[in-house]
Amino acid sequence: MAVTDAQNPLLGETTCGSLLQKLQEIWDEVGESDEERDKMLLQIEQECLDVYKRKVEQAANSRAQLLQALSDAKIELCTLVAALGEKSLVGMPETGSGTIKEQLTAIAPVLKQLWKQKEERVKECSDVQSQIQMICAEIAGNSHERTAAAAVDESDLSLKRLDEYQVKLQELQKEKSDRLHKVLEFVSTIHDLCGVLGMDFIGTITEVHPSLDDSTGVQSKSISNGTLSRLAKTVSALYEDKKQRLHKLQELATQLIELWNLMDTPEEERRLFDHVTCNISASVDEVTTPGALALDLVEQAEVEVERLDQLKSSRMKEIAFKKQDELKEIFAHAHIEIDLEAAREKIMALIDSGNVEPAELIADMDHQIARAKEEALSRKEILDRVEKWMSACEEESWLEDYNRDDNRYNASRGAHLNLKRAEKARILVNKIPGMVDNLVAKTRAWEEDRGISFTYDGVPLLAMLEEYALLRQDREEEKRRLRVRIQFIISSNYIISSMELDLYRKKMELKRVFGQYSLILHSVFLTFLLDV
């Protein structure tokens, strides 16, 4: 080797051969022995071997580091591919192709691309999870608290997991929208109820939650379970308050109308409380006018009822007498006889003594009026038949007079009208027996049902009917005997002298007068009953 290096021309560079040659020249000049020279050469050779060994070790270490880097890169590549859920990757280098550095150079851009994709996927997952955390916090009622950043599981960044997060986010967004819609419905209902009740809407709604004020945005309103529960309770409480106030106001309106009717309050004064009486028959849901059930309006109605009650107490006698007159009119129409003077004196004594409450007295008289109306209603059918019977009796009396009129067939003024009336009267008179029998049956049925006697202006109706039947029977018997007498006279051709004829005529005239007198008495009696 020394020879080869020595043969190389010197080009101004220091080589191993030139240095060895220089060393030999020095040894020759110094006179070193061969033994020393060999020893020195061996030392130099050993030192060269040590240098080569170190270089080889460094190269081996460098190769191992490169292999480790390549292995780490491959592991990282597999980890990223697994985390991202990529089944196939464009540009993926082939395993074992090329030198180590070539493989590292080939895998580096792929890793860079995957890292960039991972960062984007982590950001997407973090954004979605942050929105999920925020909506969950709003539902839980912790939206005012600062939540920690969403922890992303970087071991699973696949599109499937991202889709799962997005589906969950959409479900939560829908739930948030539904809750927000429900909150707005509650707020709108509370606004309407507060308007009807005359209450402070802002104070009521902010008491439930400050974020429910209209000044805040829609998306910033609380949608937690607690807020929804408090809103539902508030709506229920306001609705119950509305129901109670409406019931109270309807009671007051009923009392007002009763007092107005009782005291004949003028229409102008009644119109001042139209806002109270207009809802007297309305349901809870029908009352929507703002302020219709305000507390001051209810208090105003209470004050007016109290004022009218005091006024009613001072006018108790007038009211009681008015009720008594109403009762009297009902009994008069029903032809029931009562002692009105005694009743009036009893009422006066009760009012003057002060032992009875005005409201109780009026209620008692109202009860009497209701009973009187019920009694009158039960008598109505029989009274209608009595009226028809009496009308028929009047026609019967007129017909008797008409039949005794010798000039009834003369061509006088109105004769044809009387003739038509007589025809109708005869038809009606023929119905009288049936009318009487029917009336007797109805009256007896009424008396059996009630257990009392049916009176007509204080006179038992059955007694009147029986008396009428007897009178009618007597009249019919008299007519029958008269017809027989006349037939006997005609059939025997009996001739009487003028004196006897005059005597007979006078006798018949007396009978006629007696019969007419009986009919007149009967008509007078019926007229008296009708007048009473």
C-alpha positions as CSV (number, residue, x, y, z in Angstrom):
1,M,0.0,0.0,0.0
2,A,2.9,2.3,0.8
3,V,4.4,1.5,-2.5
4,T,1.2,2.4,-4.4
5,D,0.8,5.6,-2.6
6,A,4.5,6.5,-3.1
7,Q,4.1,5.9,-6.9
8,N,1.2,8.5,-7.1
9,P,2.4,11.8,-8.3
10,L,2.3,14.6,-5.8
11,L,-0.4,17.0,-6.7
12,G,0.1,19.3,-3.8
13,E,-2.2,17.1,-1.6
14,T,-1.2,15.2,1.5
15,T,-1.8,11.5,1.2
16,C,-1.0,8.4,3.4
17,G,1.8,7.5,1.0
18,S,3.4,10.9,1.1
19,L,3.2,11.0,4.8
20,L,4.7,7.5,5.1
21,Q,7.5,8.5,2.7
22,K,8.2,11.6,4.7
23,L,8.2,9.4,7.9
24,Q,10.8,7.0,6.3
25,E,13.0,10.0,5.3
26,I,12.8,11.2,8.9
27,W,13.6,7.8,10.2
28,D,16.6,7.5,7.8
29,E,17.9,10.8,8.8
30,V,17.5,10.0,12.5
31,G,18.7,6.4,12.1
32,E,15.8,4.5,13.6
33,S,16.2,0.8,13.8
34,D,14.0,-1.6,11.9
35,E,12.5,-2.8,15.1
36,E,11.4,0.6,16.1
37,R,10.2,1.3,12.6
38,D,8.0,-1.9,12.6
39,K,6.7,-1.1,16.0
40,M,5.8,2.4,14.9
41,L,4.1,1.1,11.7
42,L,2.0,-1.4,13.7
43,Q,0.9,1.4,16.0
44,I,-0.1,3.5,13.0
45,E,-2.0,0.6,11.4
46,Q,-3.8,0.0,14.7
47,E,-4.8,3.6,15.0
48,C,-6.2,3.4,11.4
49,L,-8.2,0.3,12.3
50,D,-9.7,2.1,15.3
51,V,-10.7,5.0,13.1
52,Y,-12.4,2.6,10.6
53,K,-14.2,0.9,13.4
54,R,-15.6,4.1,14.7
55,K,-16.8,5.2,11.3
56,V,-18.4,1.8,10.8
57,E,-20.1,2.1,14.1
58,Q,-21.3,5.6,13.3
59,A,-22.6,4.4,10.0
60,A,-24.4,1.5,11.7
61,N,-25.9,3.8,14.3
62,S,-27.1,6.1,11.6
63,R,-28.6,3.3,9.7
64,A,-30.4,2.0,12.8
65,Q,-31.7,5.5,13.5
66,L,-33.0,5.7,10.0
67,L,-34.6,2.3,10.3
68,Q,-36.2,3.4,13.6
69,A,-37.4,6.6,12.0
70,L,-38.8,4.6,9.1
71,S,-40.5,2.2,11.5
72,D,-41.9,5.1,13.5
73,A,-43.1,6.8,10.4
74,K,-44.8,3.6,9.3
75,I,-46.4,3.1,12.7
76,E,-47.5,6.7,12.7
77,L,-48.9,6.3,9.2
78,C,-50.8,3.2,10.3
79,T,-52.1,5.0,13.4
80,L,-53.3,8.0,11.4
81,V,-54.9,5.9,8.8
82,A,-56.7,3.9,11.5
83,A,-57.7,7.0,13.4
84,L,-59.0,8.7,10.3
85,G,-60.8,5.5,9.2
86,E,-59.2,5.6,5.7
87,K,-59.4,2.2,4.0
88,S,-57.3,3.3,1.0
89,L,-54.9,6.2,0.7
90,V,-53.6,7.7,-2.6
91,G,-49.8,8.0,-2.8
92,M,-49.1,5.4,-0.2
93,P,-45.5,4.1,-0.8
94,E,-44.8,0.4,-1.4
95,T,-43.3,-1.4,1.6
96,G,-39.5,-2.3,1.1
97,S,-39.0,-0.5,-2.2
98,G,-35.9,1.7,-2.4
99,T,-33.3,2.7,0.2
100,I,-34.1,3.7,3.7
101,K,-33.8,7.4,2.9
102,E,-35.8,7.0,-0.3
103,Q,-38.5,5.3,1.8
104,L,-38.4,8.1,4.3
105,T,-38.5,10.7,1.6
106,A,-41.5,8.9,0.0
107,I,-43.5,8.5,3.3
108,A,-42.9,12.1,4.5
109,P,-45.5,13.9,2.3
110,V,-48.1,11.2,3.0
111,L,-47.6,11.8,6.7
112,K,-47.8,15.5,6.2
113,Q,-51.1,15.1,4.4
114,L,-52.5,12.8,7.0
115,W,-51.5,15.1,9.8
116,K,-53.2,18.0,8.1
117,Q,-56.3,15.9,7.6
118,K,-56.2,14.8,11.3
119,E,-55.9,18.4,12.4
120,E,-59.0,19.4,10.3
121,R,-60.9,16.3,11.5
122,V,-60.0,17.1,15.1
123,K,-61.2,20.7,14.6
124,E,-64.5,19.5,13.1
125,C,-65.1,17.0,15.9
126,S,-64.1,19.6,18.5
127,D,-66.6,22.2,17.0
128,V,-69.4,19.6,16.9
129,Q,-68.7,18.4,20.4
130,S,-68.5,22.0,21.7
131,Q,-71.9,22.7,20.2
132,I,-73.2,19.5,21.8
133,Q,-71.8,20.5,25.2
134,M,-73.3,24.0,24.8
135,I,-76.8,22.8,24.0
136,C,-76.6,20.1,26.8
137,A,-75.6,22.9,29.2
138,E,-78.5,25.0,28.1
139,I,-80.9,22.1,28.6
140,A,-79.4,21.4,32.0
141,G,-79.6,25.1,32.9
142,N,-75.8,25.6,33.2
143,S,-75.3,27.8,30.1
144,H,-74.0,30.7,32.3
145,E,-71.2,28.5,33.6
146,R,-67.9,28.3,31.6
147,T,-67.5,24.8,30.3
148,A,-64.1,23.2,29.6
149,A,-63.0,22.6,26.0
150,A,-64.4,19.5,24.4
151,A,-62.0,16.6,24.7
152,V,-61.7,14.9,21.3
153,D,-60.9,11.2,21.2
154,E,-58.0,11.3,18.6
155,S,-57.9,7.5,18.4
156,D,-61.2,7.6,16.4
157,L,-61.5,10.5,14.0
158,S,-63.4,8.6,11.3
159,L,-66.1,10.1,9.2
160,K,-68.5,7.6,10.9
161,R,-67.8,9.0,14.3
162,L,-68.0,12.5,13.0
163,D,-71.4,11.6,11.4
164,E,-72.5,10.2,14.8
165,Y,-71.6,13.5,16.5
166,Q,-73.4,15.5,13.8
167,V,-76.5,13.3,14.2
168,K,-76.5,13.8,17.9
169,L,-76.0,17.5,17.4
170,Q,-79.0,17.7,15.0
171,E,-81.1,15.8,17.6
172,L,-80.1,18.3,20.3
173,Q,-80.7,21.2,17.9
174,K,-84.2,19.9,17.2
175,E,-84.8,19.4,20.9
176,K,-83.5,22.9,21.5
177,S,-85.9,24.3,18.8
178,D,-88.8,22.4,20.3
179,R,-88.0,23.6,23.8
180,L,-87.5,27.2,22.5
181,H,-90.9,27.0,20.7
182,K,-92.5,25.7,23.9
183,V,-90.9,28.5,25.9
184,L,-92.2,31.1,23.5
185,E,-95.7,29.6,23.7
186,F,-95.5,29.8,27.5
187,V,-94.3,33.3,27.3
188,S,-97.1,34.3,24.9
189,T,-99.7,32.6,27.1
190,I,-98.3,34.4,30.2
191,H,-98.4,37.7,28.3
192,D,-102.1,37.2,27.4
193,L,-103.0,36.1,30.9
194,C,-101.1,39.0,32.5
195,G,-102.9,41.4,30.1
196,V,-106.4,40.0,31.0
197,L,-105.5,40.0,34.7
198,G,-103.9,43.5,34.6
199,M,-100.6,42.2,35.9
200,D,-97.0,43.2,35.2
201,F,-95.8,40.9,32.5
202,I,-92.1,41.8,32.6
203,G,-92.0,41.4,36.4
204,T,-93.8,38.1,36.2
205,I,-91.7,36.6,33.3
206,T,-88.3,37.8,34.7
207,E,-89.2,36.2,38.0
208,V,-89.3,32.9,36.2
209,H,-85.9,33.6,34.5
210,P,-84.2,36.8,33.6
211,S,-83.4,35.7,30.1
212,L,-87.2,35.5,29.2
213,D,-87.4,39.3,28.9
214,D,-88.4,40.5,25.4
215,S,-85.2,42.7,25.3
216,T,-83.0,39.6,25.1
217,G,-82.6,37.6,21.9
218,V,-84.6,34.6,21.1
219,Q,-81.6,32.2,21.0
220,S,-80.4,33.4,24.5
221,K,-83.6,32.5,26.3
222,S,-83.4,29.7,28.9
223,I,-84.7,26.4,27.7
224,S,-83.8,24.3,30.7
225,N,-86.1,21.8,32.4
226,G,-86.3,24.0,35.4
227,T,-87.4,27.0,33.3
228,L,-90.0,25.0,31.5
229,S,-91.3,23.6,34.8
230,R,-91.5,27.1,36.3
231,L,-93.2,28.5,33.2
232,A,-95.8,25.7,33.3
233,K,-96.5,26.4,37.0
234,T,-96.7,30.1,36.3
235,V,-99.2,29.5,33.5
236,S,-101.2,27.1,35.7
237,A,-101.3,29.6,38.6
238,L,-102.3,32.5,36.3
239,Y,-105.0,30.4,34.7
240,E,-106.4,29.4,38.1
241,D,-106.3,33.0,39.1
242,K,-108.1,34.0,36.0
243,K,-110.7,31.3,36.6
244,Q,-111.3,32.5,40.2
245,R,-111.5,36.1,39.2
246,L,-113.9,35.4,36.4
247,H,-116.1,33.3,38.8
248,K,-115.9,36.2,41.3
249,L,-116.8,38.8,38.7
250,Q,-119.6,36.7,37.3
251,E,-121.1,36.4,40.8
252,L,-120.8,40.1,41.3
253,A,-122.3,40.7,37.9
254,T,-125.3,38.5,38.8
255,Q,-125.7,40.3,42.1
256,L,-125.6,43.6,40.2
257,I,-128.2,42.6,37.7
258,E,-130.5,41.3,40.5
259,L,-130.1,44.5,42.5
260,W,-130.7,46.6,39.4
261,N,-133.8,44.7,38.5
262,L,-134.9,44.8,42.1
263,M,-134.5,48.6,42.4
264,D,-135.3,49.5,38.8
265,T,-131.9,51.0,38.2
266,P,-131.9,53.2,35.1
267,E,-130.1,52.0,32.0
268,E,-127.6,54.8,32.0
269,E,-126.3,53.8,35.4
270,R,-126.2,50.1,34.4
271,R,-124.1,50.9,31.3
272,L,-121.3,52.2,33.6
273,F,-120.7,48.5,34.5
274,D,-121.0,47.0,31.0
275,H,-117.4,45.9,31.3
276,V,-118.4,43.8,34.3
277,T,-121.7,42.3,33.1
278,C,-120.5,41.6,29.5
279,N,-118.7,38.4,30.7
280,I,-121.5,37.1,32.9
281,S,-121.9,34.0,30.8
282,A,-118.5,33.8,29.2
283,S,-116.1,30.8,29.7
284,V,-112.6,31.2,30.9
285,D,-111.1,30.9,27.4
286,E,-113.5,33.4,25.9
287,V,-112.3,36.3,28.1
288,T,-109.3,37.8,26.2
289,T,-109.8,41.5,26.5
290,P,-106.8,43.2,28.2
291,G,-107.7,44.3,31.8
292,A,-111.1,42.5,31.7
293,L,-110.3,40.7,35.0
294,A,-108.0,43.3,36.6
295,L,-108.0,43.4,40.4
296,D,-109.2,47.0,40.5
297,L,-112.2,46.2,38.3
298,V,-113.2,43.4,40.7
299,E,-112.8,45.7,43.6
300,Q,-114.9,48.3,41.9
301,A,-117.7,45.8,41.3
302,E,-117.5,44.7,45.0
303,V,-117.8,48.3,46.1
304,E,-120.8,48.8,43.8
305,V,-122.5,45.7,45.1
306,E,-121.9,46.7,48.7
307,R,-123.4,50.2,47.9
308,L,-126.5,48.7,46.3
309,D,-126.9,46.3,49.2
310,Q,-126.9,49.2,51.7
311,L,-129.4,51.0,49.4
312,K,-131.5,47.9,49.2
313,S,-131.7,47.7,53.0
314,S,-133.0,51.3,53.1
315,R,-135.6,50.5,50.4
316,M,-136.6,47.2,51.9
317,K,-140.3,48.1,52.4
318,E,-140.6,49.3,48.9
319,I,-139.0,46.2,47.5
320,A,-141.0,43.9,49.7
321,F,-144.3,45.6,48.7
322,K,-143.2,45.3,45.1
323,K,-142.7,41.6,45.6
324,Q,-146.0,41.4,47.3
325,D,-147.7,43.1,44.4
326,E,-146.0,40.6,42.0
327,L,-147.3,37.7,44.2
328,K,-150.8,39.3,44.2
329,E,-150.8,39.5,40.4
330,I,-149.8,35.9,40.1
331,F,-152.6,34.7,42.5
332,A,-155.1,37.0,40.7
333,H,-154.3,35.5,37.4
334,A,-154.5,32.0,38.9
335,H,-157.8,32.9,40.7
336,I,-156.4,32.0,44.0
337,E,-157.8,33.9,47.0
338,I,-155.3,35.0,49.7
339,D,-155.4,37.5,52.5
340,L,-153.1,40.2,51.1
341,E,-153.6,42.7,53.9
342,A,-152.5,40.2,56.6
343,A,-149.4,39.3,54.6
344,R,-148.6,43.0,54.1
345,E,-148.9,43.7,57.8
346,K,-146.7,40.7,58.6
347,I,-144.0,42.0,56.3
348,M,-144.2,45.5,57.8
349,A,-143.9,44.0,61.3
350,L,-140.8,41.9,60.3
351,I,-139.1,44.9,58.7
352,D,-139.8,47.2,61.6
353,S,-138.7,44.7,64.2
354,G,-135.3,44.2,62.5
355,N,-135.3,40.5,63.4
356,V,-134.9,39.4,59.8
357,E,-132.2,40.0,57.3
358,P,-133.3,41.9,54.2
359,A,-131.6,39.4,52.0
360,E,-133.5,36.5,53.8
361,L,-136.8,38.3,53.5
362,I,-136.3,38.9,49.8
363,A,-135.2,35.3,49.3
364,D,-138.3,34.1,51.2
365,M,-140.6,36.2,49.0
366,D,-138.8,35.1,45.9
367,H,-139.4,31.5,47.1
368,Q,-143.1,32.3,47.6
369,I,-143.2,33.8,44.1
370,A,-141.6,30.7,42.6
371,R,-144.1,28.5,44.4
372,A,-146.9,30.7,43.3
373,K,-145.7,30.5,39.7
374,E,-145.5,26.7,40.0
375,E,-149.0,26.6,41.5
376,A,-150.3,28.8,38.7
377,L,-148.7,26.7,36.1
378,S,-150.3,23.5,37.5
379,R,-153.7,25.3,37.4
380,K,-153.3,26.7,33.9
381,E,-154.9,23.9,32.0
382,I,-157.9,23.8,34.2
383,L,-158.3,27.6,34.3
384,D,-158.2,27.7,30.5
385,R,-161.0,25.1,30.4
386,V,-162.9,27.2,33.0
387,E,-162.6,30.3,30.8
388,K,-163.9,28.3,27.8
389,W,-166.8,27.0,29.8
390,M,-167.7,30.4,31.1
391,S,-167.5,31.8,27.7
392,A,-169.8,29.1,26.4
393,C,-172.2,29.8,29.3
394,E,-172.3,33.5,28.3
395,E,-173.1,32.4,24.7
396,E,-175.8,30.1,26.1
397,S,-177.4,33.0,28.0
398,W,-177.3,35.2,24.9
399,L,-178.9,32.4,22.9
400,E,-181.8,32.1,25.4
401,D,-182.5,35.8,25.1
402,Y,-182.1,35.6,21.3
403,N,-184.6,32.7,21.1
404,R,-187.2,34.7,23.1
405,D,-187.0,37.7,20.9
406,D,-190.0,37.7,18.6
407,N,-188.4,40.2,16.2
408,R,-185.2,38.2,15.7
409,Y,-186.1,37.3,12.1
410,N,-187.0,40.9,11.1
411,A,-184.9,42.5,8.4
412,S,-183.4,44.9,10.9
413,R,-179.8,46.2,11.0
414,G,-177.3,43.5,12.2
415,A,-179.9,40.7,12.1
416,H,-177.7,38.6,9.8
417,L,-174.8,38.9,12.2
418,N,-177.0,37.8,15.2
419,L,-178.2,34.9,13.1
420,K,-174.6,33.8,12.4
421,R,-173.8,34.2,16.1
422,A,-176.8,32.1,17.1
423,E,-175.7,29.3,14.8
424,K,-172.2,29.3,16.3
425,A,-173.7,29.6,19.8
426,R,-175.9,26.5,19.3
427,I,-172.9,24.5,18.3
428,L,-171.0,25.7,21.3
429,V,-173.9,25.1,23.7
430,N,-174.2,21.5,22.5
431,K,-170.5,21.1,23.6
432,I,-171.1,22.4,27.1
433,P,-172.0,19.0,28.7
434,G,-168.8,17.4,27.4
435,M,-166.8,20.5,28.5
436,V,-168.2,20.2,32.0
437,D,-167.6,16.4,32.2
438,N,-164.0,16.9,31.0
439,L,-163.5,19.8,33.4
440,V,-164.8,17.7,36.3
441,A,-162.5,14.9,35.4
442,K,-159.4,17.2,35.2
443,T,-160.3,18.9,38.5
444,R,-160.7,15.6,40.3
445,A,-157.4,14.3,39.0
446,W,-155.7,17.6,40.1
447,E,-157.2,17.3,43.6
448,E,-156.2,13.7,43.9
449,D,-152.7,14.5,42.9
450,R,-152.4,17.6,45.2
451,G,-154.5,16.4,48.0
452,I,-156.4,19.8,48.2
453,S,-159.5,21.3,46.8
454,F,-159.3,23.3,43.6
455,T,-160.9,26.7,44.3
456,Y,-161.8,29.4,41.9
457,D,-161.7,32.8,43.6
458,G,-162.3,31.0,46.9
459,V,-165.2,28.8,45.6
460,P,-164.6,25.1,45.1
461,L,-164.7,24.5,41.4
462,L,-166.4,21.1,41.6
463,A,-169.3,22.7,43.7
464,M,-169.7,25.4,41.0
465,L,-169.8,22.7,38.3
466,E,-172.3,20.6,40.2
467,E,-174.6,23.6,40.8
468,Y,-174.4,24.5,37.1
469,A,-175.2,20.9,36.2
470,L,-178.3,21.0,38.4
471,L,-179.5,24.3,37.1
472,R,-179.0,23.1,33.5
473,Q,-180.9,19.9,34.3
474,D,-183.8,21.9,35.8
475,R,-183.9,24.1,32.7
476,E,-183.8,21.1,30.4
477,E,-186.7,19.5,32.4
478,E,-188.7,22.6,32.2
479,K,-188.2,22.8,28.5
480,R,-189.2,19.2,28.1
481,R,-192.4,19.7,30.1
482,L,-193.2,22.8,28.1
483,R,-192.8,20.9,24.8
484,V,-195.1,18.1,26.1
485,R,-197.7,20.6,27.2
486,I,-197.7,22.3,23.8
487,Q,-197.9,19.0,21.9
488,F,-200.8,17.9,24.1
489,I,-202.7,21.1,23.4
490,I,-202.1,20.9,19.7
491,S,-203.0,17.2,19.4
492,S,-206.3,17.5,21.4
493,N,-207.5,20.4,19.3
494,Y,-208.6,21.9,22.5
495,I,-210.4,25.2,22.0
496,I,-210.4,27.6,24.9
497,S,-212.1,30.9,25.3
498,S,-210.3,34.1,24.9
499,M,-210.3,34.6,28.7
500,E,-208.9,31.2,29.3
501,L,-206.3,31.8,26.5
502,D,-205.3,35.1,28.2
503,L,-205.0,33.3,31.5
504,Y,-202.9,30.5,29.9
505,R,-200.6,33.1,28.2
506,K,-200.1,34.9,31.6
507,K,-199.2,31.6,33.2
508,M,-196.7,30.8,30.5
509,E,-195.3,34.3,30.7
510,L,-194.7,33.9,34.5
511,K,-192.9,30.6,33.8
512,R,-190.8,32.3,31.1
513,V,-190.0,35.1,33.5
514,F,-189.1,32.7,36.2
515,G,-186.8,30.8,33.9
516,Q,-185.2,34.0,32.6
517,Y,-184.7,35.1,36.2
518,S,-182.8,31.9,37.0
519,L,-180.5,32.5,34.0
520,I,-180.0,36.1,35.0
521,L,-179.0,35.0,38.5
522,H,-176.6,32.5,37.0
523,S,-175.0,35.0,34.7
524,V,-174.7,37.5,37.5
525,F,-172.9,34.9,39.6
526,L,-170.5,34.1,36.8
527,T,-169.9,37.8,36.1
528,F,-169.1,38.3,39.7
529,L,-166.6,35.5,39.7
530,L,-164.9,36.8,36.6
531,D,-164.7,40.3,38.1
532,V,-163.2,39.0,41.3
